[in-house]
Amino acid sequence: MLKTLGNIMMNCARRGVDCPFRYGGDEFAILIAQTTQEQALNVNERIAANYKEYNFGDTSLSFGLAAFCRNENLDWHDDINKFINKTDQAMYRAKSDGKNKIIIAD
């Protein structure tokens, strides 16, 4: 199932532009460069629709979506960690709100 999800993500990403990867355990991430929120939502919706076609029983996908806007007041390490935490919180909110949804971080 995890391998299939990885393949789905690769197929939904723009080759040579976006970066889908396994983040750890059963978590995946995709860095979607130079895009609008609506376009990023479309990518996530395509991933969810393709995954649903495989009918993996009781499993579901929960998405956290966040935009990275460089904060010059932070060093890169802190800025990226803040972005990851914001995205992770949105994903966990999607899980706790009933799963199978996309939550956009504030």
C-alpha positions in Angstrom: 0.0 0.0 0.0 2.8 2.5 0.9 4.6 1.7 -2.4 1.4 2.2 -4.3 0.8 5.6 -2.6 4.4 6.6 -3.4 3.8 5.8 -7.1 0.5 7.7 -7.1 2.3 10.7 -5.7 5.0 10.5 -8.3 2.4 10.3 -11.0 0.5 13.3 -9.7 3.6 15.4 -9.3 5.2 17.5 -12.0 8.3 15.6 -13.1 11.5 17.6 -12.4 9.5 20.3 -10.5 7.7 18.8 -7.5 9.4 16.6 -4.9 7.2 13.8 -3.5 8.8 11.6 -0.8 8.2 9.4 2.2 8.6 11.4 5.3 8.6 8.5 7.7 6.4 5.6 8.8 3.1 6.1 7.0 3.7 9.8 6.4 4.4 11.2 3.0 5.1 14.8 1.8 5.3 16.6 -1.5 7.0 19.9 -2.0 5.0 21.7 -4.7 7.0 24.6 -6.1 5.8 27.8 -7.7 2.1 27.1 -7.4 -1.1 28.6 -6.0 -3.1 27.2 -3.1 -5.8 26.1 -5.5 -3.2 24.3 -7.7 -1.8 22.6 -4.6 -5.3 21.6 -3.5 -5.8 20.1 -7.0 -2.7 18.0 -6.6 -3.8 16.7 -3.2 -7.3 15.9 -4.5 -5.8 14.0 -7.5 -3.7 11.9 -5.1 -6.7 11.2 -2.9 -8.9 10.2 -5.9 -6.2 7.9 -7.3 -5.6 6.3 -3.9 -9.4 5.7 -3.5 -9.4 3.7 -6.7 -7.2 1.0 -5.1 -9.8 0.3 -2.4 -7.3 -0.4 0.4 -10.1 -1.2 2.8 -10.3 0.9 6.0 -7.4 3.1 5.2 -7.6 6.8 4.5 -5.5 9.8 3.6 -5.3 13.0 5.7 -3.6 16.0 4.2 -2.0 19.0 5.8 -1.3 21.8 3.4 0.9 24.9 4.1 2.6 27.6 2.1 6.3 28.3 2.7 7.0 32.1 2.8 10.5 32.9 3.8 10.8 34.7 7.1 14.0 36.7 7.0 13.9 37.2 10.7 14.6 33.5 11.2 17.6 31.4 10.1 16.8 28.9 7.4 16.8 25.9 9.8 14.3 27.5 12.2 12.2 28.8 9.3 11.9 25.4 7.7 11.2 23.7 11.0 8.4 26.2 11.6 7.0 25.3 8.2 7.2 21.6 8.8 5.5 21.9 12.2 2.7 24.1 10.8 2.1 21.5 8.0 2.2 18.6 10.5 -0.3 20.3 12.8 -2.7 20.7 9.8 -2.3 17.1 8.9 -3.0 15.9 12.5 -6.0 18.2 12.6 -7.3 16.5 9.4 -6.9 13.1 11.1 -8.6 14.2 14.3 -11.5 15.9 12.3 -12.5 12.6 10.8 -9.8 11.7 8.3 -10.0 11.7 4.5 -9.7 15.5 4.3 -7.4 18.3 3.5 -6.7 21.0 6.1 -4.9 24.2 5.1 -2.6 25.6 7.8 -3.2 29.1 9.0 
